[in-house]
């Protein structure tokens, strides 16, 4: 379809950023004092276009990596004269939680500075805001989505949530659990002609035999898929349970489908990206057991038993045993959690009480970094180095260097929590042990892209009777209407004629298969750097136009705004069989990577190899304990990524 027909020339809210360079008033290219003066104009959640980790947020750290700091810094180092009890590097959920817990556990009077490289706090937990043509404000999430599996939260997570005013029980009513049934919306799958020979949207039902014949799959693939979904066999009949587990932990899911089950290769194309949303790689890099934990089909007839959990990743274990519905979601995703932490740390920046006001009250970004605050949050301030004042074991303070407005600034701290990515830490902290550097570099982040598309209405979805669709092997995994969450005066769109957000996810990946997740993630990150906003916008419009055509969706008319959140360094990478042979018995690289060094501790979800908000909090609690010690009256932290060992027979 032509760019004109897709609406690529339409005047929508998308062009604040063009391939990572801000062009409008309040530009990030302005120096920091100017940005502070324009605090009202610069409201990060309302910026559209290319967001997330943009080129500006990478500029300094990439120069550090490339030994080219002179290109981004001018003048001599400037001491700020500021001294804090704690400096936190990284303003994501783990960094914010570490700041809160440190103050709580040190008597509530500690002075804390949080240094964040990006123009917004929350890390991957980003809030997005849109104003629709009808004047309605629509709130969405640009990254970290939900509080997954509260039943498995450690006591540290439960206590922190209570202390910052997040009531898990409120989601039971805030999330409209009967919304899809009310409008008779079900799941669907869109078959892209590039992979399956024809464009076709097929609504799914409980019985594969009812809908699979409508697909453009070849006849053998149809028979195979119906058997796999409706009546899977014991594909390793005659093998002992122990042998089955070994085979399935060493075979990828695509090998399971083709080599073990003997199914048509079209099934590989159908399921290829089904595991990417949780593991960051396709079925060619995920073990069959992990795919089972991801609810991929084929295992119900194999009598694998409880011990199958033994070699699964932490996520796979949790999904397979998850007792909780997927409803624990603020309208802005886990940005709501980040905002609750900011309110607890800097009340003047986000006044009010309760979760309802948390959703509807804007953050006053001009009050995040004010002199006199016990806690200060400094944005656009990437740290490029830190050193103890003397030998790490004896030093009384740590000096940090960060860049602000092209100038190198110095600040002193009694303690430091590094809540940034593991692979950044060796570049900024040179006092690490060699084996610790190796362990930190093991954590290769998963690149992700999450798009928020504001559409004029969702009548095409009600006409088709679908809530969203998956798109096997396509550039984007599909598209889905946003979660139906209402809090306080903010209401989800109840009327199909009202504007609403669509969420689309993609995991950038090069045309390589069968290599390790680390290699795939690295190749995907390099590919993402080459993808422009315009290219991704075209993909989105093309996909929506094709998939929703029979519902009357017109991408040139119905799309009002697009924000693409680019996370080149996204998910913390989980350990996966068959690649990580040390999993789960250990020793695990994270155990070496997160060791305290003098007055410096390490946090973030990388430290748990587990890409969830509660893991980020657990690791913050562990880092604070490393610095301050542990008191019997304080909550314990979860030292294991995923459900506690005793839940899984792993005592």
C-alpha positions as CSV (number, residue, x, y, z in Angstrom):
1,X,0.0,0.0,0.0
2,X,1.3,3.5,-0.8
3,X,2.6,5.8,1.9
4,X,-0.2,8.3,1.0
5,X,-2.9,5.7,1.4
6,X,-1.5,4.7,4.8
7,X,-1.5,8.3,6.0
8,X,2.3,8.8,6.2
9,X,1.7,12.4,5.2
10,X,-1.2,13.0,7.6
11,X,-0.8,15.7,10.2
12,X,-0.8,13.7,13.4
13,X,1.0,14.0,16.7
14,X,4.2,12.2,15.9
15,X,6.9,14.6,14.9
16,X,8.3,16.0,18.1
17,X,11.2,13.6,17.5
18,X,12.6,12.8,14.0
19,X,14.9,9.8,14.3
20,X,15.9,10.8,17.8
21,X,16.5,14.5,17.3
22,X,14.0,16.8,19.0
23,X,12.8,19.6,16.8
24,X,10.2,21.5,18.7
25,X,10.2,24.1,21.5
26,X,11.6,22.9,24.7
27,X,14.2,20.8,22.8
28,X,16.5,18.4,24.6
29,X,19.3,20.1,22.7
30,X,18.8,23.1,25.0
31,X,21.3,23.3,27.8
32,X,20.2,22.2,31.3
33,X,19.6,25.7,32.8
34,X,17.4,26.5,29.8
35,X,15.5,23.2,30.3
36,X,14.9,24.0,33.9
37,X,13.6,27.5,33.0
38,X,11.2,25.8,30.6
39,X,10.0,23.2,33.1
40,X,6.4,23.9,32.3
41,X,7.0,23.4,28.5
42,X,9.1,20.3,28.9
43,X,6.7,17.6,30.2
44,X,8.2,14.3,29.1
45,X,5.1,12.1,29.3
46,X,3.4,14.3,26.7
47,X,6.2,14.2,24.2
48,X,5.4,12.0,21.2
49,X,7.4,10.5,18.3
50,X,10.5,8.5,19.1
51,X,10.8,8.2,22.9
52,X,12.4,5.7,25.4
53,X,16.1,5.6,25.0
54,X,16.7,8.2,22.4
55,X,20.0,9.3,20.8
56,X,20.5,12.1,23.3
57,X,20.3,9.8,26.3
58,X,23.0,7.6,24.8
59,X,25.3,10.3,23.6
60,X,27.5,10.7,26.7
61,X,27.7,7.0,27.6
62,X,28.5,6.0,24.1
63,X,31.3,8.6,24.0
64,X,32.6,7.1,27.3
65,X,32.5,3.6,25.7
66,X,34.3,4.9,22.7
67,X,37.0,6.8,24.7
68,X,35.8,10.1,23.1
69,X,34.5,12.1,26.1
70,X,36.1,15.3,24.7
71,X,33.4,15.3,22.1
72,X,30.6,15.8,24.7
73,X,32.4,17.6,27.5
74,X,33.9,21.1,27.6
75,X,35.9,22.8,30.3
76,X,37.5,21.6,33.5
77,X,35.7,19.4,36.1
78,X,33.4,21.6,38.3
79,X,32.9,20.6,42.0
80,X,29.3,21.2,42.9
81,X,30.1,21.3,46.6
82,X,27.3,18.9,47.2
83,X,27.7,16.0,49.6
84,X,25.0,13.3,50.1
85,X,24.6,10.3,52.3
86,X,23.6,8.3,49.3
87,X,23.9,8.9,45.5
88,X,21.9,6.5,43.3
89,X,23.0,6.1,39.7
90,X,19.8,5.4,37.7
91,X,16.3,6.7,38.3
92,X,14.4,3.5,37.4
93,X,12.2,1.5,39.8
94,X,15.3,-0.1,41.4
95,X,17.1,3.2,41.9
96,X,14.0,4.9,43.3
97,X,13.3,1.9,45.6
98,X,16.9,1.9,46.8
99,X,16.6,5.6,47.7
100,X,13.4,5.1,49.6
101,X,14.6,2.0,51.5
102,X,18.0,3.6,52.3
103,X,16.2,6.6,53.9
104,X,13.7,4.4,55.7
105,X,16.4,2.1,57.1
106,X,18.8,4.8,58.1
107,X,16.4,6.8,60.2
108,X,14.6,8.9,57.6
109,X,17.0,11.8,57.6
110,X,19.5,10.7,54.9
111,X,20.2,13.2,52.1
112,X,19.9,11.4,48.7
113,X,20.7,12.4,45.1
114,X,19.4,10.3,42.2
115,X,21.3,10.9,38.9
116,X,19.4,9.8,35.8
117,X,20.8,9.8,32.3
118,X,17.4,10.2,30.5
119,X,15.0,13.1,30.4
120,X,12.4,11.2,32.5
121,X,12.5,8.9,35.6
122,X,11.2,5.4,35.9
123,X,13.6,3.6,33.6
124,X,11.5,1.4,31.4
125,X,8.4,2.3,33.4
126,X,7.4,5.3,31.3
127,X,4.2,7.2,31.2
128,X,2.8,8.4,27.9
129,X,0.0,11.0,27.6
130,X,-2.0,12.1,24.5
131,X,-4.7,14.7,23.9
132,X,-7.2,13.3,21.4
133,X,-9.0,15.4,18.9
134,X,-12.1,15.4,21.0
135,X,-10.1,16.9,23.9
136,X,-9.9,13.8,26.0
137,X,-6.6,12.9,27.8
138,X,-5.6,9.4,27.1
139,X,-2.9,7.8,29.4
140,X,-0.7,4.9,28.4
141,X,2.5,3.0,29.2
142,X,5.7,3.1,27.2
143,X,7.5,0.2,28.7
144,X,7.2,-1.8,31.9
145,X,3.6,-3.0,31.9
146,X,2.2,-4.6,35.0
147,X,2.8,-5.9,38.5
148,X,3.1,-9.6,37.6
149,X,2.1,-12.3,40.1
150,X,1.6,-10.4,43.4
151,X,1.1,-13.8,45.1
152,X,4.9,-14.4,44.6
153,X,6.0,-11.0,45.9
154,X,8.6,-11.1,48.7
155,X,7.9,-9.5,52.1
156,X,10.3,-6.6,51.1
157,X,8.1,-5.9,48.0
158,X,4.9,-6.2,49.9
159,X,6.1,-3.8,52.6
160,X,7.5,-1.2,50.2
161,X,4.2,-1.2,48.2
162,X,2.2,-0.6,51.4
163,X,4.6,2.1,52.5
164,X,4.3,4.1,49.3
165,X,0.5,3.7,49.1
166,X,0.1,1.1,46.4
167,X,-2.8,-1.1,47.3
168,X,-2.8,-4.3,45.2
169,X,-6.4,-5.0,46.1
170,X,-7.6,-1.8,44.4
171,X,-6.8,-3.3,41.0
172,X,-9.5,-5.8,41.5
173,X,-12.1,-3.1,40.8
174,X,-10.0,-0.6,38.8
175,X,-9.4,-3.2,36.1
176,X,-12.7,-4.0,34.3
177,X,-12.4,-7.8,34.2
178,X,-15.7,-8.2,32.3
179,X,-14.9,-5.6,29.6
180,X,-14.0,-8.0,26.8
181,X,-17.0,-10.2,27.5
182,X,-19.3,-7.2,27.6
183,X,-18.3,-6.3,24.0
184,X,-17.9,-9.9,22.9
185,X,-14.2,-9.3,22.0
186,X,-12.0,-12.3,21.6
187,X,-8.5,-13.1,20.3
188,X,-7.5,-13.3,16.7
189,X,-4.5,-14.0,14.5
190,X,-3.4,-12.1,11.4
191,X,-1.6,-14.1,8.8
192,X,0.8,-11.9,6.8
193,X,1.1,-12.8,3.1
194,X,4.9,-12.5,3.2
195,X,5.0,-15.6,5.4
196,X,1.8,-17.4,4.6
197,X,0.9,-16.5,1.1
198,X,-2.2,-14.4,1.9
199,X,-3.3,-11.6,4.2
200,X,-6.0,-13.1,6.5
201,X,-7.4,-12.2,9.9
202,X,-8.9,-15.2,11.7
203,X,-10.8,-15.0,15.0
204,X,-9.8,-17.8,17.3
205,X,-12.1,-20.0,19.4
206,X,-11.5,-22.6,22.1
207,X,-11.4,-25.4,19.5
208,X,-8.7,-25.2,16.9
209,X,-10.7,-27.5,14.6
210,X,-13.2,-24.6,14.3
211,X,-10.9,-21.8,13.2
212,X,-7.6,-23.4,11.9
213,X,-9.3,-24.5,8.6
214,X,-10.0,-20.8,7.8
215,X,-6.3,-20.0,7.9
216,X,-4.0,-19.9,4.8
217,X,-1.8,-22.6,6.2
218,X,-1.1,-25.6,3.9
219,X,-3.2,-28.7,4.5
220,X,-0.6,-30.6,6.5
221,X,0.2,-27.6,8.7
222,X,-3.6,-27.3,9.4
223,X,-3.8,-30.9,10.5
224,X,-0.7,-30.6,12.6
225,X,-1.8,-27.4,14.3
226,X,-5.2,-28.8,15.1
227,X,-3.6,-31.9,16.7
228,X,-1.1,-29.8,18.6
229,X,-3.8,-27.5,20.1
230,X,-6.7,-29.8,20.5
231,X,-5.2,-33.3,21.3
232,X,-1.4,-33.3,21.7
233,X,0.2,-36.7,21.8
234,X,3.0,-38.0,24.0
235,X,5.7,-37.1,21.5
236,X,8.4,-38.9,23.5
237,X,6.3,-42.0,24.2
238,X,8.4,-44.8,25.7
239,X,10.9,-42.4,27.3
240,X,11.2,-42.1,31.1
241,X,10.1,-38.8,32.6
242,X,13.8,-38.0,33.4
243,X,14.8,-38.6,29.8
244,X,11.9,-36.5,28.6
245,X,12.9,-33.6,30.8
246,X,16.5,-33.8,29.6
247,X,15.5,-33.9,25.9
248,X,13.1,-31.0,26.3
249,X,15.6,-28.9,28.2
250,X,18.2,-29.3,25.5
251,X,15.9,-28.9,22.5
252,X,14.6,-25.6,21.3
253,X,10.8,-25.3,20.7
254,X,11.3,-25.1,16.9
255,X,13.2,-28.4,17.2
256,X,10.4,-29.8,19.3
257,X,7.8,-28.9,16.7
258,X,9.8,-30.2,13.7
259,X,12.3,-32.9,14.8
260,X,10.4,-34.4,17.8
261,X,6.8,-33.9,16.8
262,X,7.4,-34.2,13.0
263,X,5.2,-31.2,12.2
264,X,5.2,-29.0,9.1
265,X,7.7,-26.2,9.1
266,X,4.9,-23.7,8.7
267,X,4.2,-24.2,12.4
268,X,7.6,-22.8,13.2
269,X,6.6,-19.6,11.3
270,X,3.3,-19.6,13.2
271,X,4.9,-19.8,16.6
272,X,8.2,-18.0,15.9
273,X,7.6,-14.8,17.8
274,X,5.3,-16.3,20.5
275,X,8.1,-16.4,23.1
276,X,9.6,-13.0,22.3
277,X,7.3,-11.0,24.5
278,X,8.6,-12.6,27.7
279,X,12.1,-14.0,26.8
280,X,13.2,-11.6,24.1
281,X,14.0,-14.3,21.6
282,X,12.0,-16.5,19.3
283,X,11.4,-20.2,19.5
284,X,14.7,-21.0,17.9
285,X,16.5,-19.8,21.1
286,X,14.0,-21.0,23.8
287,X,14.0,-24.5,25.2
288,X,10.9,-26.6,24.8
289,X,10.4,-26.6,28.6
290,X,10.5,-22.8,28.7
291,X,8.1,-22.7,25.9
292,X,5.8,-24.9,27.9
293,X,6.0,-22.4,30.8
294,X,5.1,-19.7,28.3
295,X,1.9,-21.7,27.6
296,X,3.0,-22.8,24.2
297,X,1.2,-26.0,23.3
298,X,2.3,-29.6,23.0
299,X,3.0,-30.9,26.4
300,X,-0.4,-31.9,28.0
301,X,0.0,-35.5,26.9
302,X,3.6,-36.0,28.0
303,X,3.2,-36.7,31.7
304,X,6.2,-34.4,32.6
305,X,5.3,-34.0,36.2
306,X,6.4,-31.4,38.8
307,X,10.1,-31.9,38.2
308,X,9.8,-30.2,34.8
309,X,10.2,-26.9,36.7
310,X,13.8,-27.8,37.5
311,X,15.4,-26.5,34.3
312,X,12.8,-23.8,33.4
313,X,13.7,-20.2,33.5
314,X,12.3,-18.1,36.3
315,X,9.5,-16.6,34.1
316,X,8.5,-19.9,32.7
317,X,8.1,-21.3,36.2
318,X,6.0,-18.4,37.3
319,X,3.7,-18.4,34.3
320,X,3.0,-22.1,34.6
321,X,2.1,-21.8,38.3
322,X,0.7,-18.2,38.3
323,X,-2.4,-18.0,40.5
324,X,-3.1,-14.4,39.7
325,X,-5.1,-12.7,36.9
326,X,-3.2,-10.2,34.7
327,X,-5.0,-7.2,36.1
328,X,-2.4,-5.4,38.3
329,X,-1.9,-2.5,36.0
330,X,-2.0,1.3,36.4
331,X,-3.4,3.2,33.4
332,X,0.3,4.2,32.8
333,X,1.6,0.7,33.6
334,X,4.5,0.5,36.1
335,X,5.1,4.2,35.6
336,X,2.4,4.4,38.3
337,X,4.7,2.6,40.6
338,X,7.6,4.9,39.8
339,X,5.4,7.9,40.4
340,X,4.4,6.5,43.8
341,X,8.0,6.2,44.7
342,X,8.7,9.8,43.5
343,X,5.8,11.0,45.6
344,X,7.2,9.3,48.7
345,X,10.6,10.7,48.1
346,X,9.8,14.3,46.9
347,X,6.2,15.1,47.9
348,X,6.3,18.6,46.5
349,X,6.8,17.3,43.0
350,X,3.7,15.1,43.1
351,X,1.3,16.3,45.8
352,X,-1.7,14.3,47.0
353,X,-2.6,11.0,48.5
354,X,-3.8,7.7,47.2
355,X,-3.6,5.8,44.0
356,X,-6.4,7.8,42.3
357,X,-4.7,11.1,42.6
358,X,-1.4,9.4,41.6
359,X,-3.0,8.8,38.2
360,X,-4.5,12.2,37.5
361,X,-1.9,14.5,39.1
362,X,0.9,15.7,36.8
363,X,4.4,15.6,38.1
364,X,6.0,19.1,38.6
365,X,9.4,18.3,37.0
366,X,10.7,21.7,38.1
367,X,10.6,20.5,41.7
368,X,12.5,17.2,41.3
369,X,15.9,18.8,41.8
370,X,15.5,21.7,44.2
371,X,18.1,22.9,46.8
372,X,17.0,22.1,50.3
373,X,15.1,18.9,49.3
374,X,16.2,15.9,51.4
375,X,16.0,13.9,48.1
376,X,16.9,15.4,44.7
377,X,16.3,13.7,41.3
378,X,18.5,15.1,38.6
379,X,17.5,14.2,35.0
380,X,19.8,14.4,31.9
381,X,22.8,13.7,34.2
382,X,24.7,10.6,33.1
383,X,27.4,9.4,35.4
384,X,30.7,8.7,33.8
385,X,32.9,7.7,36.7
386,X,33.2,7.1,40.5
387,X,36.1,6.3,42.8
388,X,36.5,5.8,46.5
389,X,38.5,8.4,48.4
390,X,41.3,5.9,49.2
391,X,41.2,2.2,49.4
392,X,37.7,0.8,49.0
393,X,37.8,-1.1,52.3
394,X,38.8,2.0,54.3
395,X,37.3,4.9,52.4
396,X,34.8,7.2,54.1
397,X,33.3,8.6,50.9
398,X,33.0,8.2,47.1
399,X,33.4,10.9,44.5
400,X,31.2,10.7,41.4
401,X,31.5,12.6,38.1
402,X,28.5,13.2,35.9
403,X,27.7,15.3,32.8
404,X,25.2,18.1,32.8
405,X,24.7,20.5,29.9
406,X,28.1,19.5,28.4
407,X,29.9,20.3,31.7
408,X,31.6,17.7,34.0
409,X,30.3,18.0,37.5
410,X,31.6,16.4,40.7
411,X,29.6,15.3,43.8
412,X,30.5,13.3,46.9
413,X,28.6,10.5,48.7
414,X,28.9,8.4,51.8
415,X,27.3,5.5,49.9
416,X,26.5,4.7,46.3
417,X,23.9,2.4,44.7
418,X,24.6,1.6,41.0
419,X,21.1,1.0,39.7
420,X,22.1,1.3,36.1
421,X,22.6,-1.5,33.6
422,X,25.2,-4.1,34.4
423,X,27.2,-3.5,31.2
424,X,27.5,0.2,32.0
425,X,29.1,-0.4,35.4
426,X,32.6,-1.5,34.3
427,X,32.9,1.6,32.2
428,X,32.1,4.0,35.1
429,X,33.5,2.0,38.1
430,X,37.1,0.8,37.6
431,X,37.6,-0.7,41.1
432,X,35.9,-3.9,40.3
433,X,37.4,-7.4,40.5
434,X,38.1,-9.0,37.0
435,X,35.7,-11.8,37.6
436,X,33.0,-9.3,38.6
437,X,33.6,-7.4,35.3
438,X,33.1,-10.6,33.3
439,X,29.9,-11.4,35.3
440,X,28.5,-7.9,34.7
441,X,29.2,-8.1,31.0
442,X,27.4,-11.4,30.8
443,X,24.1,-9.5,31.2
444,X,23.3,-8.6,27.6
445,X,20.0,-6.6,27.6
446,X,17.1,-7.5,25.4
447,X,16.2,-4.8,22.8
448,X,12.5,-3.9,22.7
449,X,10.2,-1.4,21.0
450,X,6.7,-0.6,22.3
451,X,4.5,1.6,20.2
452,X,1.4,3.5,21.5
453,X,-1.0,4.4,18.7
454,X,-3.9,6.7,19.5
455,X,-6.9,5.9,17.3
456,X,-10.0,7.9,16.7
457,X,-12.2,5.1,18.0
458,X,-12.3,1.3,18.3
459,X,-15.3,0.5,16.2
460,X,-13.3,-1.6,13.8
461,X,-12.5,-4.0,16.7
462,X,-16.1,-4.3,17.8
463,X,-17.2,-5.0,14.2
464,X,-14.6,-7.7,14.0
465,X,-15.3,-9.0,17.5
466,X,-11.7,-8.9,18.6
467,X,-9.7,-7.3,21.4
468,X,-6.5,-7.5,19.3
469,X,-4.5,-9.9,17.2
470,X,-1.2,-11.6,17.0
471,X,0.8,-11.5,13.8
472,X,3.1,-14.6,13.6
473,X,6.6,-13.8,12.2
474,X,5.6,-10.2,11.3
475,X,7.8,-7.2,12.2
476,X,5.4,-6.4,15.1
477,X,3.9,-9.1,17.2
478,X,0.4,-7.7,16.6
479,X,-1.8,-5.1,18.2
480,X,-4.1,-4.9,21.1
481,X,-6.5,-2.4,22.7
482,X,-5.1,-1.0,25.9
483,X,-6.0,-2.5,29.3
484,X,-9.5,-1.3,30.6
485,X,-8.3,0.4,33.8
486,X,-10.1,3.4,35.4
487,X,-8.8,5.2,38.5
488,X,-10.2,8.3,40.2
489,X,-11.5,10.7,37.6
490,X,-9.6,9.0,34.8
491,X,-11.9,6.6,32.9
492,X,-11.1,4.1,30.3
493,X,-13.0,4.5,27.0
494,X,-16.3,2.7,27.5
495,X,-17.9,3.7,24.3
496,X,-16.4,2.2,21.0
497,X,-16.8,5.7,19.5
498,X,-14.2,7.2,21.9
499,X,-10.4,7.4,21.3
500,X,-8.2,4.7,22.8
501,X,-4.7,3.5,22.6
502,X,-3.4,0.5,20.7
503,X,-0.2,-1.2,22.0
504,X,2.2,-2.9,19.6
505,X,5.4,-4.7,20.6
506,X,8.4,-5.7,18.5
507,X,11.8,-7.3,19.4
508,X,14.3,-6.1,16.8
509,X,16.2,-9.1,15.4
510,X,18.6,-9.7,12.6
511,X,18.0,-12.5,10.1
512,X,19.9,-15.0,12.2
513,X,18.6,-18.1,13.8
514,X,19.9,-20.9,16.0
515,X,22.4,-18.7,17.8
516,X,22.4,-17.8,21.5
517,X,20.1,-15.2,23.0
518,X,23.1,-13.0,23.7
519,X,24.1,-13.0,20.1
520,X,20.6,-12.4,18.9
521,X,20.1,-9.5,21.4
522,X,23.3,-7.8,20.3
523,X,22.4,-8.1,16.6
524,X,18.9,-6.8,17.4
525,X,20.3,-3.8,19.2
526,X,22.5,-2.9,16.2
527,X,19.5,-3.3,13.9
528,X,17.4,-1.1,16.1
529,X,20.0,1.7,15.8
530,X,19.4,1.7,12.1
531,X,15.5,1.8,12.2
532,X,14.1,5.3,11.8
533,X,10.8,6.5,13.2
534,X,9.4,6.7,9.7
535,X,10.3,3.1,8.9
536,X,8.5,1.9,12.0
537,X,5.6,4.1,11.5
538,X,5.1,2.7,8.0
539,X,5.3,-0.9,9.4
540,X,2.6,0.0,12.0
541,X,0.3,1.7,9.5
542,X,0.7,-1.1,7.0
543,X,0.0,-3.8,9.6
544,X,-3.1,-2.2,11.0
545,X,-4.4,-1.3,7.6
546,X,-4.1,-4.9,6.4
547,X,-5.3,-6.7,9.5
548,X,-8.3,-4.5,10.3
549,X,-9.4,-3.8,6.8
550,X,-12.6,-5.8,7.1
551,X,-13.6,-3.8,10.2
552,X,-13.4,-0.6,8.2
553,X,-10.2,0.7,9.8
554,X,-8.5,3.4,7.7
555,X,-4.9,4.1,8.9
556,X,-4.8,7.4,7.1
557,X,-8.0,8.7,8.9
558,X,-8.2,6.7,12.2
559,X,-4.7,7.2,13.6
560,X,-4.4,10.4,15.6
561,X,-0.9,10.1,17.2
562,X,2.0,7.7,17.5
563,X,4.7,7.4,20.2
564,X,7.4,4.8,19.7
565,X,9.3,3.9,22.8
566,X,12.7,2.5,21.8
567,X,14.5,0.4,24.4
568,X,17.8,-0.6,22.9
569,X,18.7,-1.8,26.4
570,X,15.3,-3.3,27.5
571,X,14.6,-6.4,29.5
572,X,17.1,-7.9,31.9
573,X,18.1,-11.1,30.2
574,X,17.0,-14.3,31.9
575,X,19.0,-17.5,32.1
576,X,17.7,-20.0,29.5
577,X,18.4,-23.6,28.7
578,X,20.0,-24.9,26.5
579,X,22.4,-22.0,26.4
580,X,23.1,-21.4,30.1
581,X,24.2,-24.8,31.3
582,X,24.9,-23.4,34.8
583,X,21.1,-22.7,35.3
584,X,19.6,-23.3,37.8
585,X,22.3,-25.1,39.9
586,X,24.8,-22.3,39.7
587,X,27.0,-20.6,40.4
588,X,25.1,-17.9,38.6
589,X,27.0,-14.9,37.1
590,X,24.6,-12.5,38.9
591,X,25.9,-13.7,42.2
592,X,29.4,-12.5,41.3
593,X,28.2,-9.4,39.4
594,X,26.2,-7.8,42.3
595,X,28.9,-8.1,45.0
596,X,29.3,-4.9,47.1
597,X,32.7,-3.1,46.6
598,X,33.5,-0.9,49.5
599,X,30.9,1.8,49.9
600,X,29.3,0.9,46.5
601,X,26.4,-1.6,46.0
602,X,24.7,-2.8,42.8
603,X,21.0,-3.1,42.2
604,X,18.6,-3.2,39.2
605,X,16.7,-6.1,37.7
606,X,19.9,-7.2,35.9
607,X,21.1,-8.2,39.4
608,X,18.3,-10.8,39.5
609,X,18.4,-11.7,35.8
610,X,14.7,-11.2,36.0
611,X,12.9,-8.5,34.1
612,X,10.1,-7.6,36.5
613,X,9.3,-4.6,38.7
614,X,9.3,-6.7,41.9
615,X,12.7,-8.1,41.0
616,X,14.0,-4.5,40.7
617,X,12.6,-3.8,44.2
618,X,14.1,-7.0,45.6
619,X,17.5,-6.2,44.3
620,X,17.2,-2.6,45.6
621,X,16.5,-4.1,49.1
622,X,19.5,-6.4,48.8
623,X,21.8,-3.5,47.7
624,X,20.6,-1.4,50.7
625,X,21.2,-4.3,53.0
626,X,24.7,-4.7,51.6
627,X,25.4,-1.1,52.6
628,X,23.6,-0.8,55.9
629,X,23.4,-4.3,57.2
630,X,20.2,-6.2,58.0
631,X,18.1,-5.8,61.1
632,X,15.6,-8.5,62.3
633,X,12.7,-6.1,62.2
634,X,13.3,-5.3,58.5
635,X,11.8,-7.4,55.7
636,X,13.9,-10.0,54.0
637,X,14.7,-9.7,50.3
638,X,14.2,-12.4,47.6
639,X,17.7,-13.7,46.7
640,X,16.4,-15.9,43.9
641,X,15.1,-14.6,40.6
642,X,11.5,-15.9,40.4
643,X,9.3,-17.8,42.8
644,X,10.9,-18.9,46.1
645,X,12.8,-22.2,45.9
646,X,10.5,-24.1,48.2
647,X,7.6,-23.4,45.9
648,X,9.4,-25.2,43.1
649,X,11.1,-28.1,45.0
650,X,14.4,-26.3,44.9
651,X,15.2,-25.9,48.6
